[in-house]
Amino acid sequence: MEFSKYLEKNNEIGFVESSFQSIAYVKGLPGAKPAEIIVFENGAKGYVLSLNQENVEVLLLTAKEVKTGQKAARTDTFLSLGISESILDTTINPLGEVISGKSFIAKEERKLDTDPPALDKRKNIDKPFETGVSRVDVIVPLGKGQRELVVGDRKIGKTDFLLQVMKKAAQDGLVVVYTAIAKRGADIKMAEEFASAQGIKKSCTIIASSASDPAGIVFLAPFAGMTIAEYFRDQGKDVLLVLDDMTAHAKYYREISLLARRFPGRSSYPGDIFYIHSRLLERAGAFQKGSITCLPVAELAMGDISGFIQTNLMAITDGHLLFDSDFHSQGRRPPINPFLSVTRVGHQTQMALYRDLGRIITSFLVELDNVRQFMHFGAELTENSKRTLIIGEQIETFFDQEKEEIRPLSLSSFIIAKIWSGATISMDAKEFSENIISLIEKYKSDKEYAQKIDQIVSESSNFSDFVEKVKNHD
């Protein structure tokens, strides 16, 4: 029996003084250390949350009930995760236990909570990270090693976007780590089925914690995801880490803290929630050896971006993608608001053409919005304003993208330049959509055609030069 083994090994025994929900207070165990694993005689496990003069506070990691008077023993082991390359193509819980997929043999044990790497191990973010989503890659570009918050209301397409990004990252050779935090079983199954259907399972690991799991398991989920990402980073690989979502993580930590009688702060969250999230997310970045691109997710309530956890995460990350419910109701997919989204380091990773393209299209969309507001006054539009409206509607139509569709940035840039040149201005909506679909299909199926487009992109120094070359391209 595991309890007897550790009791004999460490010669220390404790007794449960009190227990409620996910917290147990154990008297005894004088040698207990922070984050040490504790086992109980009924097989339940927990880890040391804090040490007091009178007792040891233990956060339970199993659903087994711990009753007053039960015996407890130290293990002299700490929160860690067994990892190897064969962890890919599996779904595990935050303790490393396989939920679905083949079992794997761990090559090494890694602590879940470690200090973020020092500055001498980091480097500037200098490589672009393509999401495969035109609206993001053109207007709000990301870099490998960037931490970009994905924020928006429930059920408006955040998960669909994340799955698109995961697919593109796996196709580009990145390791993908998807962390489901307090998700429904159906949502976890959907992510597994998507990875299987798109052929990316062998590049992907899913860390699953459901709403029915103990609070301690849910709390550990993002730490497990980050630990796996660090393992592959240390092998020199680029990793995409998705943390879905951190508002749920904060709520579970609030529950733990209130049960542990911590002093509540704003919205009843404990004062150290900012420290916990920042310490975790600081472990991502661009390093001398590999990178971890991190996409934490935050949920809004009625579009309110001023919530405590949401603003905390905005302060920690390198920008955010705002999913707008108004854009969603207008039928835009993905409904990312380009005016309220921010990227702080993505532009520095781009070639000159893409920087110029992003600047011009962003300014144009602002102008388009102004023209539309001007129309509300019933004013007669000039020819220039009419042209702006037509081109703007075509660009927005192009930006609408199916959730399984992936677009290379070179192709997106080519199509935007084609629209900008006026080549499609005489087309009606149906003809335009058919023309765009045919261009995308031709790029994917005709390697010679794709190489020509990529060559035009690489030879263009700015957007004006690029548009001229697209005009002359057959």
N, C-alpha and C positions, 0 to 999 in steps of 0.2 A: 504493500500500500504506500502511495506517495507520501502521505502525511507521516507515517511511521518512519520512513526513510529519512526525511528531513529533520524529524524530531531527534532521531538518533545521531544524525550528523552534526547538528548545531547545539544540542542539549539546552534548548530554550523552548519553553512552552508558554502560551498565552491563553487567556480565556475571554470570550466575547462578553463585554459589559452590557452593551446595548447595540441594537441594529435596526435600521429602518430604511426600506427601499434599497438604495445602492451604496449605503455607507454603513460600515461596522466599526465599533470602537473596541479595541482589544487591550486588555490590561496584561502587563508582562512584556516579554520580548525586549529586554533592555538593549540588545545589540541591533535592533531594527534600523534600517537606513532608508532615506527617501527613495521612492520608486522601486524598492525591493519587493519581490513577489512573496506573498503570504498564502499558505495553503491551510484549509480548515479540514477537520476530521471527516466531514461529510463529502469531501471532494471539491468543494467550492474554492475558487481562487480570487485573489485581489492583489492590489499593490498599495504600498504605503503612500498615502496622499500627504500626510503631515505627521510630525512627531510632537506630542505634548508631554508635559511633566507627568500627567496621570495615566495616559494611555496612548495607543497608536491608532491613528485614523486610517482606515483601509477602504479604498474604493473597490467595490466588487466587480469582477469581470465575468461572472457566470450567473445564470438565472436561478441557481440553486439557493434556497432560503437558508440564511445563516441565523441561528437562534441564540438567544442569551445563554451563556454557560458552555457553549461549544468550545472545543480546544482549537488552537491555531499554532502554526509553526513557521519559522523563518526558512527561506530557501537559500539565502545568500546569492541569489540570482536576480537580475534586474530586467526591466522591460526591454525586450529585444525581439528581433525578427530573423528567422532563418531564411537565407536568400541564396539562390543560384540562378544561372541563366535559364534553367528549365522552369522558372516561375512564370515565364511567358506562356500564353495560351491557357491560363488558369484563372479561376475566380476564387479568391481567398477572403477570409475575414481578417480584421486588423491584428490578430494574434498569429497569422500565418497558417491557419488551418484551411485546407482545401474545401471549398464549397462545391465547385464543379470543375471538370477538367481532370487531367492526369495528376497524380501525386508526384511530388518532386523531392529530391534529396538536397538538403541545404548544404552549401559549401562553406558558408560563414555566417556568424551571428552578428547582427548590427543593432546597437541601441536605438530605440525609437526617438528619444529626445537627446539631441546633441547640440553643441554650440555651432552657430553659423560659421562658415569658413572665413578666415581673415582676408584682408585686402590683398595680401601678397599672393593669394591663390586665385584671385579674380582677374578679369580683364574687361576692357570695354566691350559693350555689345556692338559687334561690327558685322554680323551676318544676318541677312533678312530671314524672317520666318513667314512663309506663305501659308495662309489659311485655306486657300482655294475658294474663298468667298470674295467676289469682286468688290463689293461695297467696302469691305474691310481693307483688302490689299491695296486698293487705289487711294482711299481717303484716310484710313486710320491704320497704317502699316505697323507690323510688329517685327521685333528682332529676336533672334535665338538667345534665350536667357532673360527675356523680358517677363515681368509679372504684370499681367493685364487683367483687371477685374471685369467680369461679365455680370452686369447688374440689370435687373428688370423685374416686372411683375410676374406672377405665376402664369403658366400656360400661354406664353406668347412667343415661344420658339427658341428659348435659350438652349434647351437640351438638343434640339435639332441642329443648331449651329455648332455646338460642341462635338456632336457626332461627325459633322462635316469636317471640322478641323482635325479630329482624330484620324479620319480616313486619309486626308491629305498628308498629315504628318507621317503616318505609316507608309504611304506610297513613296515619300521622300527619304525613307530609311531611318526615321526616328523611332525610338522606343516610346510606346504610349502607355501611360499609367493613368487609369480612370478610377477615381475614388468616389464612391457613392456614400454619402453621409446621411444616415437616417432616412433612406429612401424606401419606397414601397417595393415589395418583391417583384411586382410587375415591371417597375422601372428598371430594376437591375437586370431582369430577364430580357427586356427590350435592348439594353446596351449589349448584352451577350449575343443576342440574335443579330444585331446590326453588325457587330465585329465579325461574326461568322459569315453573314451574307455578303459582306464587302471584301472578304478574304484577307482581313488584317489581324486575325486572332493570334497568329504566331509572332506578331510584333506588339501584342497588347496584354496587359495584366489588369484585372479589375479587382479592386479592394472593396468589398461590399459590407455595409452595415445597414441594417434595417431599423425602422422605427420600433420594432418589437424587441430589439437587442437591449441588454443592460446599458445604462448611461455611460459606464466606463468604456465599453466597447466602442460606442459611437464617438466618444471623445478621442479615442486613440486612432481613429480611421485616417485623418489627414497626416498624422505623424508616420503611420505605416506607409502611406503613399509616397511621402517625401523620402523615407528611408530607402525604399525600392528604387526611386529615381536617382538617389545618390549612388547606389550600387552600380547602376549602369553608366552614370556620369564618370565614375572613377575608372571605368574601362575605356574612357575616351569617346563615349557615344553621346549624341544629342538626344535629350529626352523631353517629351511633352507630358506635363502633369496637370490633370484636371481635378479640381477639388469642388465637388458638387453636393451640397453647397455650404458655405461657411456661416451663414446666418443660422442654419440648423445646428451646426457645431457650437456656436455661441449660446444658443438656447439650452442645449444639453449641459454645457459647462455652467450656465446660470443655475440650472436645476441642481447640479452637484454642489455648487457653492452655497446655495440657500439651504440645502439639506445639511451641509457641514457648518451651518451657522456663520458663514462669512458675512461681513457687513455689506449690504447692497448699495450700489451706486446708481447711476443714471439708468432708468428703465429696469432697475433691479439687477443689472449686470454687475459682476464683481469688478473691482478696480483694475485687476491684472489681466483682463481680457485683451486689452491692447498689446500688452507685453507678450502674451501667449501667441497671438496671431502674428505679430511682427517677428518674433523669434523664429516661428515656423517658416514664414514666407521669405525671411532673409537667407534661408538655406538654398533658395533657388537663385539662379543668375548664370552669367557667362564666366567660365573658369578656364584656367590654363589648360585643363584637360576636360573637354566635354562641356555641356551646358544643360541647364534645366529651365525650360520655358514653362511658366506656371500660369494657369488660368483658374484662379479662384472665382467662385460664383456667389453672388449675394442676391437675395430676394427682396423686392420692394413691396410695400403695401400702398396700393392706389397711386403708384408713380412717385411716391415721396422719397427723394434721394437724401433727405436730411436726417435719416435715422441714425442712431448711435453706432451700430455695427457697420452699416454701409459707409458712413463717413470715416470711421476708423480704417476700414479696408482701403478706401480711396487714398487715405494719407500714407498707407504702407506701400501701395503698388505703384507701378510706373505708368498708370493711365487706366482708363476704363472704357468699355463698350456699353452704351446705354440702350437697352431694348425698350422702345417707346410703345405704350399701349395705343396711342393715337395712330402711329405708323402701322401698327398691327391691324387696327380696325379699317385702315385705308387699303389693306391688302398687300402691303409691302413685305417681302420675304427675303432675307431676314429683316425684321423691323428695327434695324439699328439706326438711331438718330445720329447723323454725321455731325450735326452742329453742337451736340452736347457730349459727344464722345471725345476722348483724349488719348493721345499716345505721346509719351515724353521722350522716348529713345528710338522709336521705330524709324523715323525719317533719316537718322544718321547712318542707318545700315543700307540705304538705297543708293542705286546709281543715279546720276544727275537727271536722266530722262524721267525716271519714276517720281523723283522729288518735284520736278517741274510739272508733271502731269497731275499729281496730287494737289499742288498749290492752285493750278488753274481750274481744276474741276471743283474744288471746294469753293473758290471764289464765284464760279459760275452758278453753283447751287444756291448760294446766298442771293445772287442777282435774280435767279429764277423765282425764289421765294418773294422777293420784292415786287417783281412783275405781277405775280399772282395776287398779292395784296392790293396792288394798284388797280387790278381788274375789278375788285369789289366796288370801286367807286363809279363803275360804268364808263370809264374813260375809253376813248378810241385808241386802239393799239397801233403803233407804228410797224412798219415792215420788219424792223430790227427786233421789236418786241415779239412779234409773231414767230420769227425765226428762233428766238430764244426759247419760246414756249414749246415749239415742236421738237427742237434738239433736246431740251430738258426732259420732256416726256419720254423721248426715246432712250435717253441715258438712264432714267429711272426704271423704265421697262426692262432694260438690259440688266440693271442691278438686281431685279427680282430673280431669285434663283431657287430651284428645287432643292430639297434638303439632301438629296443624294448626289447632286451635281457638283463636280469639282472643276474649277477653271484655273489654268496657269495664268500668272500675272502678265506674261508676254501676250497671251491671247486676249485677255481683258483690255490691255492697253491698245492693241491693234484695233479691236472693235470700237472702242471709244474714239480713237483717232478717225476711224472711218465715219462714224456718226458726226464728229466735229467738222470733218471736211465737207459735209453737206451731201455726201453720196447717197444717204438714205432719206433725205428730207422730203422727197416726193412720195415715199411709200406710205400706204395706210397701215393701221395697227397690225392687221393680219399678215400683210406682206412683210412688214418689218420683222415680226416675230419669226416667221418662216426663214427669212434671210439670216437672222442671228443663229437660229438652230442649225442651219446648213453650214455656216462658217465654223461653228463649234465642232460639228460632226466631221467636217473636212480636216480640221486641225488634228483631231484625235485619230482619224483613219489614214491620213495621207502624210507620211513622215517627211517627204520632200517639201510639201506645202508648209508643214510646221517648221522645218528648218529655215525656210525662206523668211517666215515671220520673225523667228528668233534672230535671224541675221539682221533684219531691218531694225529690230529693237537694239541690238548690240552696237550697230553702226550709227545710231541717232544720238546726238549730243543734247538736244532739247526737244520740247514738245512741238514747236513750229517746224523744225527740221523733220521730225517724225511724221507729222501730218502730211507734209509735202511728199515724202517717200511712200506713204500709204496711198495717196492720190494716184501715184504713178504705178502702183502695184496692181497687177492683173488679178 
